[in-house]
Amino acid sequence: MNFIAWIIMGLIAGAIAKSIMKEKGGWISSLVIGLIGGVVGGWIGSAIFDRGVTGFFSLWSWLLAIGGSVLVLWIYNLIQRRR
């Protein structure tokens, strides 16, 4: 995927993850969470299912990106609660 597609996917995946976790925030935080979540989801998908984030129009890629974003947001909330 090209760079612009990664940014768009990250922004959308981060926004969906924030709505699932009922979090507030702007588009920059959604983008960061989505991009990190896409990397984490792709890594987990590659490690467990031998198939990572493959393309923008792939349902599998979207599920991995959103799942990774939810995981990143959940871990972030755990760290913030301990402070």
PDB file of N, CA, C and O in Angstrom:
ATOM      1  N   MET A   1       0.844  -1.182   0.000  1.00  0.00           N
ATOM      2  CA  MET A   1       0.000   0.000   0.000  1.00  0.00           C
ATOM      3  C   MET A   1       0.881   1.234   0.000  1.00  0.00           C
ATOM      4  O   MET A   1       2.000   1.214   0.512  1.00  0.00           O
ATOM      5  N   ASN A   2       0.376   2.286  -0.568  1.00  0.00           N
ATOM      6  CA  ASN A   2       1.171   3.495  -0.573  1.00  0.00           C
ATOM      7  C   ASN A   2       0.929   4.296   0.715  1.00  0.00           C
ATOM      8  O   ASN A   2       0.048   3.975   1.512  1.00  0.00           O
ATOM      9  N   PHE A   3       1.710   5.309   0.882  1.00  0.00           N
ATOM     10  CA  PHE A   3       1.730   6.091   2.119  1.00  0.00           C
ATOM     11  C   PHE A   3       0.389   6.755   2.407  1.00  0.00           C
ATOM     12  O   PHE A   3      -0.060   6.745   3.554  1.00  0.00           O
ATOM     13  N   ILE A   4      -0.251   7.321   1.418  1.00  0.00           N
ATOM     14  CA  ILE A   4      -1.536   7.999   1.612  1.00  0.00           C
ATOM     15  C   ILE A   4      -2.603   7.000   2.057  1.00  0.00           C
ATOM     16  O   ILE A   4      -3.417   7.311   2.926  1.00  0.00           O
ATOM     17  N   ALA A   5      -2.605   5.812   1.472  1.00  0.00           N
ATOM     18  CA  ALA A   5      -3.573   4.788   1.861  1.00  0.00           C
ATOM     19  C   ALA A   5      -3.373   4.368   3.308  1.00  0.00           C
ATOM     20  O   ALA A   5      -4.349   4.140   4.022  1.00  0.00           O
ATOM     21  N   TRP A   6      -2.119   4.262   3.756  1.00  0.00           N
ATOM     22  CA  TRP A   6      -1.839   3.930   5.158  1.00  0.00           C
ATOM     23  C   TRP A   6      -2.387   5.006   6.089  1.00  0.00           C
ATOM     24  O   TRP A   6      -2.958   4.692   7.134  1.00  0.00           O
ATOM     25  N   ILE A   7      -2.219   6.258   5.718  1.00  0.00           N
ATOM     26  CA  ILE A   7      -2.707   7.359   6.557  1.00  0.00           C
ATOM     27  C   ILE A   7      -4.238   7.336   6.619  1.00  0.00           C
ATOM     28  O   ILE A   7      -4.812   7.493   7.696  1.00  0.00           O
ATOM     29  N   ILE A   8      -4.889   7.146   5.500  1.00  0.00           N
ATOM     30  CA  ILE A   8      -6.355   7.109   5.481  1.00  0.00           C
ATOM     31  C   ILE A   8      -6.865   5.917   6.288  1.00  0.00           C
ATOM     32  O   ILE A   8      -7.802   6.055   7.076  1.00  0.00           O
ATOM     33  N   MET A   9      -6.253   4.752   6.095  1.00  0.00           N
ATOM     34  CA  MET A   9      -6.659   3.569   6.845  1.00  0.00           C
ATOM     35  C   MET A   9      -6.426   3.772   8.339  1.00  0.00           C
ATOM     36  O   MET A   9      -7.267   3.386   9.150  1.00  0.00           O
ATOM     37  N   GLY A  10      -5.303   4.368   8.710  1.00  0.00           N
ATOM     38  CA  GLY A  10      -5.017   4.623  10.118  1.00  0.00           C
ATOM     39  C   GLY A  10      -6.011   5.572  10.744  1.00  0.00           C
ATOM     40  O   GLY A  10      -6.449   5.362  11.876  1.00  0.00           O
ATOM     41  N   LEU A  11      -6.370   6.615  10.017  1.00  0.00           N
ATOM     42  CA  LEU A  11      -7.331   7.591  10.530  1.00  0.00           C
ATOM     43  C   LEU A  11      -8.694   6.944  10.752  1.00  0.00           C
ATOM     44  O   LEU A  11      -9.323   7.154  11.790  1.00  0.00           O
ATOM     45  N   ILE A  12      -9.143   6.170   9.792  1.00  0.00           N
ATOM     46  CA  ILE A  12     -10.451   5.526   9.913  1.00  0.00           C
ATOM     47  C   ILE A  12     -10.427   4.437  10.984  1.00  0.00           C
ATOM     48  O   ILE A  12     -11.355   4.340  11.787  1.00  0.00           O
ATOM     49  N   ALA A  13      -9.374   3.617  11.003  1.00  0.00           N
ATOM     50  CA  ALA A  13      -9.282   2.549  12.007  1.00  0.00           C
ATOM     51  C   ALA A  13      -9.186   3.138  13.413  1.00  0.00           C
ATOM     52  O   ALA A  13      -9.798   2.609  14.341  1.00  0.00           O
ATOM     53  N   GLY A  14      -8.438   4.211  13.585  1.00  0.00           N
ATOM     54  CA  GLY A  14      -8.339   4.860  14.886  1.00  0.00           C
ATOM     55  C   GLY A  14      -9.661   5.444  15.332  1.00  0.00           C
ATOM     56  O   GLY A  14     -10.011   5.356  16.509  1.00  0.00           O
ATOM     57  N   ALA A  15     -10.402   6.041  14.412  1.00  0.00           N
ATOM     58  CA  ALA A  15     -11.716   6.605  14.746  1.00  0.00           C
ATOM     59  C   ALA A  15     -12.694   5.498  15.133  1.00  0.00           C
ATOM     60  O   ALA A  15     -13.468   5.663  16.076  1.00  0.00           O
ATOM     61  N   ILE A  16     -12.667   4.375  14.421  1.00  0.00           N
ATOM     62  CA  ILE A  16     -13.540   3.255  14.761  1.00  0.00           C
ATOM     63  C   ILE A  16     -13.159   2.678  16.114  1.00  0.00           C
ATOM     64  O   ILE A  16     -14.035   2.366  16.921  1.00  0.00           O
ATOM     65  N   ALA A  17     -11.861   2.531  16.373  1.00  0.00           N
ATOM     66  CA  ALA A  17     -11.415   2.015  17.668  1.00  0.00           C
ATOM     67  C   ALA A  17     -11.824   2.943  18.803  1.00  0.00           C
ATOM     68  O   ALA A  17     -12.238   2.482  19.867  1.00  0.00           O
ATOM     69  N   LYS A  18     -11.710   4.245  18.582  1.00  0.00           N
ATOM     70  CA  LYS A  18     -12.135   5.196  19.609  1.00  0.00           C
ATOM     71  C   LYS A  18     -13.626   5.103  19.872  1.00  0.00           C
ATOM     72  O   LYS A  18     -14.054   5.218  21.020  1.00  0.00           O
ATOM     73  N   SER A  19     -14.425   4.898  18.837  1.00  0.00           N
ATOM     74  CA  SER A  19     -15.864   4.780  19.051  1.00  0.00           C
ATOM     75  C   SER A  19     -16.204   3.463  19.757  1.00  0.00           C
ATOM     76  O   SER A  19     -17.133   3.425  20.565  1.00  0.00           O
ATOM     77  N   ILE A  20     -15.472   2.393  19.470  1.00  0.00           N
ATOM     78  CA  ILE A  20     -15.684   1.121  20.157  1.00  0.00           C
ATOM     79  C   ILE A  20     -15.346   1.252  21.637  1.00  0.00           C
ATOM     80  O   ILE A  20     -16.077   0.753  22.492  1.00  0.00           O
ATOM     81  N   MET A  21     -14.238   1.924  21.937  1.00  0.00           N
ATOM     82  CA  MET A  21     -13.782   2.077  23.321  1.00  0.00           C
ATOM     83  C   MET A  21     -14.411   3.286  24.013  1.00  0.00           C
ATOM     84  O   MET A  21     -14.127   3.549  25.182  1.00  0.00           O
ATOM     85  N   LYS A  22     -15.262   4.021  23.297  1.00  0.00           N
ATOM     86  CA  LYS A  22     -15.941   5.224  23.826  1.00  0.00           C
ATOM     87  C   LYS A  22     -14.942   6.249  24.363  1.00  0.00           C
ATOM     88  O   LYS A  22     -15.071   6.742  25.483  1.00  0.00           O
ATOM     89  N   GLU A  23     -13.955   6.550  23.539  1.00  0.00           N
ATOM     90  CA  GLU A  23     -12.922   7.532  23.865  1.00  0.00           C
ATOM     91  C   GLU A  23     -13.188   8.820  23.119  1.00  0.00           C
ATOM     92  O   GLU A  23     -13.851   8.833  22.082  1.00  0.00           O
ATOM     93  N   LYS A  24     -12.661   9.900  23.663  1.00  0.00           N
ATOM     94  CA  LYS A  24     -12.762  11.198  23.006  1.00  0.00           C
ATOM     95  C   LYS A  24     -11.391  11.596  22.481  1.00  0.00           C
ATOM     96  O   LYS A  24     -10.369  11.048  22.895  1.00  0.00           O
ATOM     97  N   GLY A  25     -11.383  12.543  21.577  1.00  0.00           N
ATOM     98  CA  GLY A  25     -10.119  13.024  21.051  1.00  0.00           C
ATOM     99  C   GLY A  25     -10.280  13.496  19.629  1.00  0.00           C
ATOM    100  O   GLY A  25     -11.324  13.304  19.005  1.00  0.00           O
ATOM    101  N   GLY A  26      -9.245  14.108  19.130  1.00  0.00           N
ATOM    102  CA  GLY A  26      -9.262  14.674  17.796  1.00  0.00           C
ATOM    103  C   GLY A  26      -8.776  13.708  16.740  1.00  0.00           C
ATOM    104  O   GLY A  26      -8.526  12.530  16.997  1.00  0.00           O
ATOM    105  N   TRP A  27      -8.652  14.252  15.539  1.00  0.00           N
ATOM    106  CA  TRP A  27      -8.264  13.405  14.414  1.00  0.00           C
ATOM    107  C   TRP A  27      -6.794  13.030  14.451  1.00  0.00           C
ATOM    108  O   TRP A  27      -6.412  11.994  13.906  1.00  0.00           O
ATOM    109  N   ILE A  28      -5.957  13.852  15.082  1.00  0.00           N
ATOM    110  CA  ILE A  28      -4.527  13.516  15.153  1.00  0.00           C
ATOM    111  C   ILE A  28      -4.316  12.306  16.053  1.00  0.00           C
ATOM    112  O   ILE A  28      -3.548  11.405  15.715  1.00  0.00           O
ATOM    113  N   SER A  29      -4.996  12.281  17.198  1.00  0.00           N
ATOM    114  CA  SER A  29      -4.855  11.121  18.080  1.00  0.00           C
ATOM    115  C   SER A  29      -5.457   9.874  17.432  1.00  0.00           C
ATOM    116  O   SER A  29      -4.938   8.773  17.617  1.00  0.00           O
ATOM    117  N   SER A  30      -6.542  10.034  16.678  1.00  0.00           N
ATOM    118  CA  SER A  30      -7.118   8.895  15.949  1.00  0.00           C
ATOM    119  C   SER A  30      -6.128   8.368  14.915  1.00  0.00           C
ATOM    120  O   SER A  30      -5.983   7.157  14.744  1.00  0.00           O
ATOM    121  N   LEU A  31      -5.455   9.276  14.234  1.00  0.00           N
ATOM    122  CA  LEU A  31      -4.469   8.886  13.226  1.00  0.00           C
ATOM    123  C   LEU A  31      -3.309   8.127  13.862  1.00  0.00           C
ATOM    124  O   LEU A  31      -2.896   7.081  13.362  1.00  0.00           O
ATOM    125  N   VAL A  32      -2.793   8.652  14.950  1.00  0.00           N
ATOM    126  CA  VAL A  32      -1.655   8.005  15.619  1.00  0.00           C
ATOM    127  C   VAL A  32      -2.057   6.628  16.137  1.00  0.00           C
ATOM    128  O   VAL A  32      -1.333   5.653  15.936  1.00  0.00           O
ATOM    129  N   ILE A  33      -3.203   6.544  16.799  1.00  0.00           N
ATOM    130  CA  ILE A  33      -3.674   5.256  17.310  1.00  0.00           C
ATOM    131  C   ILE A  33      -3.911   4.287  16.161  1.00  0.00           C
ATOM    132  O   ILE A  33      -3.550   3.114  16.256  1.00  0.00           O
ATOM    133  N   GLY A  34      -4.510   4.761  15.083  1.00  0.00           N
ATOM    134  CA  GLY A  34      -4.774   3.901  13.932  1.00  0.00           C
ATOM    135  C   GLY A  34      -3.516   3.405  13.250  1.00  0.00           C
ATOM    136  O   GLY A  34      -3.438   2.236  12.873  1.00  0.00           O
ATOM    137  N   LEU A  35      -2.536   4.268  13.085  1.00  0.00           N
ATOM    138  CA  LEU A  35      -1.278   3.848  12.445  1.00  0.00           C
ATOM    139  C   LEU A  35      -0.529   2.842  13.307  1.00  0.00           C
ATOM    140  O   LEU A  35      -0.053   1.820  12.811  1.00  0.00           O
ATOM    141  N   ILE A  36      -0.427   3.134  14.593  1.00  0.00           N
ATOM    142  CA  ILE A  36       0.241   2.194  15.498  1.00  0.00           C
ATOM    143  C   ILE A  36      -0.549   0.897  15.575  1.00  0.00           C
ATOM    144  O   ILE A  36       0.026  -0.192  15.576  1.00  0.00           O
ATOM    145  N   GLY A  37      -1.880   1.023  15.639  1.00  0.00           N
ATOM    146  CA  GLY A  37      -2.727  -0.166  15.677  1.00  0.00           C
ATOM    147  C   GLY A  37      -2.624  -1.007  14.428  1.00  0.00           C
ATOM    148  O   GLY A  37      -2.668  -2.235  14.505  1.00  0.00           O
ATOM    149  N   GLY A  38      -2.487  -0.371  13.277  1.00  0.00           N
ATOM    150  CA  GLY A  38      -2.304  -1.113  12.037  1.00  0.00           C
ATOM    151  C   GLY A  38      -1.010  -1.910  12.025  1.00  0.00           C
ATOM    152  O   GLY A  38      -0.972  -3.046  11.555  1.00  0.00           O
ATOM    153  N   VAL A  39       0.041  -1.308  12.543  1.00  0.00           N
ATOM    154  CA  VAL A  39       1.328  -2.010  12.631  1.00  0.00           C
ATOM    155  C   VAL A  39       1.227  -3.174  13.607  1.00  0.00           C
ATOM    156  O   VAL A  39       1.674  -4.282  13.312  1.00  0.00           O
ATOM    157  N   VAL A  40       0.634  -2.916  14.776  1.00  0.00           N
ATOM    158  CA  VAL A  40       0.480  -3.971  15.780  1.00  0.00           C
ATOM    159  C   VAL A  40      -0.423  -5.085  15.252  1.00  0.00           C
ATOM    160  O   VAL A  40      -0.097  -6.265  15.380  1.00  0.00           O
ATOM    161  N   GLY A  41      -1.560  -4.709  14.659  1.00  0.00           N
ATOM    162  CA  GLY A  41      -2.462  -5.706  14.096  1.00  0.00           C
ATOM    163  C   GLY A  41      -1.822  -6.509  12.978  1.00  0.00           C
ATOM    164  O   GLY A  41      -2.013  -7.722  12.891  1.00  0.00           O
ATOM    165  N   GLY A  42      -1.065  -5.839  12.125  1.00  0.00           N
ATOM    166  CA  GLY A  42      -0.356  -6.538  11.050  1.00  0.00           C
ATOM    167  C   GLY A  42       0.689  -7.493  11.579  1.00  0.00           C
ATOM    168  O   GLY A  42       0.862  -8.589  11.046  1.00  0.00           O
ATOM    169  N   TRP A  43       1.387  -7.083  12.626  1.00  0.00           N
ATOM    170  CA  TRP A  43       2.405  -7.943  13.229  1.00  0.00           C
ATOM    171  C   TRP A  43       1.762  -9.171  13.871  1.00  0.00           C
ATOM    172  O   TRP A  43       2.242 -10.292  13.699  1.00  0.00           O
ATOM    173  N   ILE A  44       0.670  -8.954  14.612  1.00  0.00           N
ATOM    174  CA  ILE A  44      -0.033 -10.077  15.244  1.00  0.00           C
ATOM    175  C   ILE A  44      -0.622 -11.006  14.180  1.00  0.00           C
ATOM    176  O   ILE A  44      -0.531 -12.227  14.302  1.00  0.00           O
ATOM    177  N   GLY A  45      -1.222 -10.428  13.140  1.00  0.00           N
ATOM    178  CA  GLY A  45      -1.775 -11.246  12.065  1.00  0.00           C
ATOM    179  C   GLY A  45      -0.712 -12.064  11.358  1.00  0.00           C
ATOM    180  O   GLY A  45      -0.949 -13.220  11.006  1.00  0.00           O
ATOM    181  N   SER A  46       0.457 -11.477  11.146  1.00  0.00           N
ATOM    182  CA  SER A  46       1.553 -12.207  10.503  1.00  0.00           C
ATOM    183  C   SER A  46       2.083 -13.309  11.402  1.00  0.00           C
ATOM    184  O   SER A  46       2.406 -14.401  10.933  1.00  0.00           O
ATOM    185  N   ALA A  47       2.173 -13.024  12.688  1.00  0.00           N
ATOM    186  CA  ALA A  47       2.729 -13.998  13.623  1.00  0.00           C
ATOM    187  C   ALA A  47       1.773 -15.166  13.865  1.00  0.00           C
ATOM    188  O   ALA A  47       2.209 -16.315  13.931  1.00  0.00           O
ATOM    189  N   ILE A  48       0.488 -14.885  13.996  1.00  0.00           N
ATOM    190  CA  ILE A  48      -0.469 -15.937  14.348  1.00  0.00           C
ATOM    191  C   ILE A  48      -1.075 -16.601  13.116  1.00  0.00           C
ATOM    192  O   ILE A  48      -1.143 -17.828  13.042  1.00  0.00           O
ATOM    193  N   PHE A  49      -1.513 -15.802  12.152  1.00  0.00           N
ATOM    194  CA  PHE A  49      -2.236 -16.331  11.002  1.00  0.00           C
ATOM    195  C   PHE A  49      -1.408 -16.385   9.726  1.00  0.00           C
ATOM    196  O   PHE A  49      -1.911 -16.805   8.684  1.00  0.00           O
ATOM    197  N   ASP A  50      -0.163 -15.974   9.791  1.00  0.00           N
ATOM    198  CA  ASP A  50       0.737 -15.937   8.644  1.00  0.00           C
ATOM    199  C   ASP A  50       0.172 -15.074   7.512  1.00  0.00           C
ATOM    200  O   ASP A  50       0.397 -15.342   6.332  1.00  0.00           O
ATOM    201  N   ARG A  51      -0.571 -14.029   7.906  1.00  0.00           N
ATOM    202  CA  ARG A  51      -1.150 -13.106   6.923  1.00  0.00           C
ATOM    203  C   ARG A  51      -1.336 -11.754   7.599  1.00  0.00           C
ATOM    204  O   ARG A  51      -2.129 -11.635   8.534  1.00  0.00           O
ATOM    205  N   GLY A  52      -0.627 -10.753   7.145  1.00  0.00           N
ATOM    206  CA  GLY A  52      -0.685  -9.432   7.751  1.00  0.00           C
ATOM    207  C   GLY A  52      -1.572  -8.484   6.977  1.00  0.00           C
ATOM    208  O   GLY A  52      -2.457  -8.909   6.233  1.00  0.00           O
ATOM    209  N   VAL A  53      -1.331  -7.205   7.154  1.00  0.00           N
ATOM    210  CA  VAL A  53      -2.061  -6.165   6.443  1.00  0.00           C
ATOM    211  C   VAL A  53      -1.587  -6.187   4.993  1.00  0.00           C
ATOM    212  O   VAL A  53      -0.411  -5.960   4.706  1.00  0.00           O
ATOM    213  N   THR A  54      -2.530  -6.465   4.076  1.00  0.00           N
ATOM    214  CA  THR A  54      -2.122  -6.678   2.682  1.00  0.00           C
ATOM    215  C   THR A  54      -2.501  -5.545   1.738  1.00  0.00           C
ATOM    216  O   THR A  54      -1.725  -5.207   0.845  1.00  0.00           O
ATOM    217  N   GLY A  55      -3.665  -4.961   1.916  1.00  0.00           N
ATOM    218  CA  GLY A  55      -4.089  -3.914   0.994  1.00  0.00           C
ATOM    219  C   GLY A  55      -5.222  -3.092   1.563  1.00  0.00           C
ATOM    220  O   GLY A  55      -5.876  -3.489   2.528  1.00  0.00           O
ATOM    221  N   PHE A  56      -5.446  -1.955   0.960  1.00  0.00           N
ATOM    222  CA  PHE A  56      -6.445  -1.020   1.461  1.00  0.00           C
ATOM    223  C   PHE A  56      -7.861  -1.583   1.356  1.00  0.00           C
ATOM    224  O   PHE A  56      -8.678  -1.349   2.247  1.00  0.00           O
ATOM    225  N   PHE A  57      -8.166  -2.308   0.304  1.00  0.00           N
ATOM    226  CA  PHE A  57      -9.517  -2.813   0.086  1.00  0.00           C
ATOM    227  C   PHE A  57      -9.718  -4.235   0.610  1.00  0.00           C
ATOM    228  O   PHE A  57     -10.714  -4.879   0.280  1.00  0.00           O
ATOM    229  N   SER A  58      -8.802  -4.719   1.405  1.00  0.00           N
ATOM    230  CA  SER A  58      -8.900  -6.054   1.983  1.00  0.00           C
ATOM    231  C   SER A  58      -9.615  -5.984   3.334  1.00  0.00           C
ATOM    232  O   SER A  58      -9.202  -5.240   4.224  1.00  0.00           O
ATOM    233  N   LEU A  59     -10.686  -6.763   3.479  1.00  0.00           N
ATOM    234  CA  LEU A  59     -11.409  -6.814   4.752  1.00  0.00           C
ATOM    235  C   LEU A  59     -10.498  -7.292   5.871  1.00  0.00           C
ATOM    236  O   LEU A  59     -10.584  -6.800   6.997  1.00  0.00           O
ATOM    237  N   TRP A  60      -9.632  -8.242   5.571  1.00  0.00           N
ATOM    238  CA  TRP A  60      -8.686  -8.767   6.553  1.00  0.00           C
ATOM    239  C   TRP A  60      -7.783  -7.651   7.077  1.00  0.00           C
ATOM    240  O   TRP A  60      -7.533  -7.578   8.280  1.00  0.00           O
ATOM    241  N   SER A  61      -7.300  -6.799   6.208  1.00  0.00           N
ATOM    242  CA  SER A  61      -6.448  -5.688   6.609  1.00  0.00           C
ATOM    243  C   SER A  61      -7.190  -4.732   7.534  1.00  0.00           C
ATOM    244  O   SER A  61      -6.636  -4.265   8.529  1.00  0.00           O
ATOM    245  N   TRP A  62      -8.446  -4.443   7.202  1.00  0.00           N
ATOM    246  CA  TRP A  62      -9.243  -3.544   8.042  1.00  0.00           C
ATOM    247  C   TRP A  62      -9.495  -4.150   9.413  1.00  0.00           C
ATOM    248  O   TRP A  62      -9.411  -3.450  10.423  1.00  0.00           O
ATOM    249  N   LEU A  63      -9.803  -5.444   9.463  1.00  0.00           N
ATOM    250  CA  LEU A  63     -10.029  -6.104  10.754  1.00  0.00           C
ATOM    251  C   LEU A  63      -8.771  -6.086  11.608  1.00  0.00           C
ATOM    252  O   LEU A  63      -8.838  -5.846  12.814  1.00  0.00           O
ATOM    253  N   LEU A  64      -7.630  -6.338  10.989  1.00  0.00           N
ATOM    254  CA  LEU A  64      -6.367  -6.297  11.733  1.00  0.00           C
ATOM    255  C   LEU A  64      -6.056  -4.892  12.224  1.00  0.00           C
ATOM    256  O   LEU A  64      -5.633  -4.717  13.367  1.00  0.00           O
ATOM    257  N   ALA A  65      -6.259  -3.895  11.381  1.00  0.00           N
ATOM    258  CA  ALA A  65      -5.970  -2.514  11.763  1.00  0.00           C
ATOM    259  C   ALA A  65      -6.890  -2.044  12.886  1.00  0.00           C
ATOM    260  O   ALA A  65      -6.432  -1.401  13.831  1.00  0.00           O
ATOM    261  N   ILE A  66      -8.162  -2.354  12.793  1.00  0.00           N
ATOM    262  CA  ILE A  66      -9.105  -1.946  13.841  1.00  0.00           C
ATOM    263  C   ILE A  66      -8.839  -2.724  15.125  1.00  0.00           C
ATOM    264  O   ILE A  66      -8.844  -2.145  16.211  1.00  0.00           O
ATOM    265  N   GLY A  67      -8.610  -4.027  15.012  1.00  0.00           N
ATOM    266  CA  GLY A  67      -8.296  -4.836  16.200  1.00  0.00           C
ATOM    267  C   GLY A  67      -7.011  -4.383  16.878  1.00  0.00           C
ATOM    268  O   GLY A  67      -6.945  -4.304  18.105  1.00  0.00           O
ATOM    269  N   GLY A  68      -6.002  -4.087  16.088  1.00  0.00           N
ATOM    270  CA  GLY A  68      -4.747  -3.580  16.648  1.00  0.00           C
ATOM    271  C   GLY A  68      -4.934  -2.224  17.289  1.00  0.00           C
ATOM    272  O   GLY A  68      -4.322  -1.939  18.318  1.00  0.00           O
ATOM    273  N   SER A  69      -5.765  -1.383  16.705  1.00  0.00           N
ATOM    274  CA  SER A  69      -6.030  -0.058  17.280  1.00  0.00           C
ATOM    275  C   SER A  69      -6.770  -0.162  18.603  1.00  0.00           C
ATOM    276  O   SER A  69      -6.472   0.570  19.547  1.00  0.00           O
ATOM    277  N   VAL A  70      -7.734  -1.071  18.672  1.00  0.00           N
ATOM    278  CA  VAL A  70      -8.446  -1.288  19.940  1.00  0.00           C
ATOM    279  C   VAL A  70      -7.474  -1.791  20.997  1.00  0.00           C
ATOM    280  O   VAL A  70      -7.527  -1.352  22.146  1.00  0.00           O
ATOM    281  N   LEU A  71      -6.594  -2.700  20.626  1.00  0.00           N
ATOM    282  CA  LEU A  71      -5.601  -3.220  21.567  1.00  0.00           C
ATOM    283  C   LEU A  71      -4.661  -2.120  22.047  1.00  0.00           C
ATOM    284  O   LEU A  71      -4.378  -2.028  23.241  1.00  0.00           O
ATOM    285  N   VAL A  72      -4.178  -1.292  21.138  1.00  0.00           N
ATOM    286  CA  VAL A  72      -3.293  -0.181  21.507  1.00  0.00           C
ATOM    287  C   VAL A  72      -4.012   0.787  22.437  1.00  0.00           C
ATOM    288  O   VAL A  72      -3.428   1.245  23.419  1.00  0.00           O
ATOM    289  N   LEU A  73      -5.247   1.099  22.148  1.00  0.00           N
ATOM    290  CA  LEU A  73      -6.023   2.016  22.976  1.00  0.00           C
ATOM    291  C   LEU A  73      -6.289   1.414  24.348  1.00  0.00           C
ATOM    292  O   LEU A  73      -6.241   2.127  25.350  1.00  0.00           O
ATOM    293  N   TRP A  74      -6.566   0.135  24.411  1.00  0.00           N
ATOM    294  CA  TRP A  74      -6.792  -0.551  25.686  1.00  0.00           C
ATOM    295  C   TRP A  74      -5.530  -0.536  26.549  1.00  0.00           C
ATOM    296  O   TRP A  74      -5.600  -0.256  27.746  1.00  0.00           O
ATOM    297  N   ILE A  75      -4.379  -0.835  25.945  1.00  0.00           N
ATOM    298  CA  ILE A  75      -3.107  -0.812  26.687  1.00  0.00           C
ATOM    299  C   ILE A  75      -2.785   0.607  27.139  1.00  0.00           C
ATOM    300  O   ILE A  75      -2.313   0.808  28.258  1.00  0.00           O
ATOM    301  N   TYR A  76      -3.034   1.584  26.288  1.00  0.00           N
ATOM    302  CA  TYR A  76      -2.806   2.980  26.650  1.00  0.00           C
ATOM    303  C   TYR A  76      -3.659   3.375  27.862  1.00  0.00           C
ATOM    304  O   TYR A  76      -3.173   4.041  28.776  1.00  0.00           O
ATOM    305  N   ASN A  77      -4.925   2.964  27.865  1.00  0.00           N
ATOM    306  CA  ASN A  77      -5.798   3.266  29.000  1.00  0.00           C
ATOM    307  C   ASN A  77      -5.331   2.577  30.279  1.00  0.00           C
ATOM    308  O   ASN A  77      -5.436   3.148  31.364  1.00  0.00           O
ATOM    309  N   LEU A  78      -4.816   1.349  30.159  1.00  0.00           N
ATOM    310  CA  LEU A  78      -4.275   0.668  31.339  1.00  0.00           C
ATOM    311  C   LEU A  78      -3.094   1.425  31.926  1.00  0.00           C
ATOM    312  O   LEU A  78      -2.982   1.559  33.144  1.00  0.00           O
ATOM    313  N   ILE A  79      -2.222   1.916  31.072  1.00  0.00           N
ATOM    314  CA  ILE A  79      -1.043   2.674  31.529  1.00  0.00           C
ATOM    315  C   ILE A  79      -1.474   3.983  32.167  1.00  0.00           C
ATOM    316  O   ILE A  79      -0.923   4.379  33.195  1.00  0.00           O
ATOM    317  N   GLN A  80      -2.450   4.662  31.576  1.00  0.00           N
ATOM    318  CA  GLN A  80      -2.919   5.946  32.112  1.00  0.00           C
ATOM    319  C   GLN A  80      -3.592   5.788  33.461  1.00  0.00           C
ATOM    320  O   GLN A  80      -3.464   6.669  34.311  1.00  0.00           O
ATOM    321  N   ARG A  81      -4.306   4.694  33.686  1.00  0.00           N
ATOM    322  CA  ARG A  81      -4.971   4.469  34.977  1.00  0.00           C
ATOM    323  C   ARG A  81      -3.976   4.261  36.103  1.00  0.00           C
ATOM    324  O   ARG A  81      -4.249   4.633  37.244  1.00  0.00           O
ATOM    325  N   ARG A  82      -2.841   3.680  35.808  1.00  0.00           N
ATOM    326  CA  ARG A  82      -1.831   3.407  36.841  1.00  0.00           C
ATOM    327  C   ARG A  82      -1.118   4.663  37.285  1.00  0.00           C
ATOM    328  O   ARG A  82      -0.500   4.662  38.350  1.00  0.00           O
ATOM    329  N   ARG A  83      -1.177   5.723  36.522  1.00  0.00           N
ATOM    330  CA  ARG A  83      -0.473   6.958  36.882  1.00  0.00           C
ATOM    331  C   ARG A  83      -1.188   7.709  37.921  1.00  0.00           C
ATOM    332  O   ARG A  83      -0.731   8.773  38.339  1.00  0.00           O
TER     333      ARG A  83
END
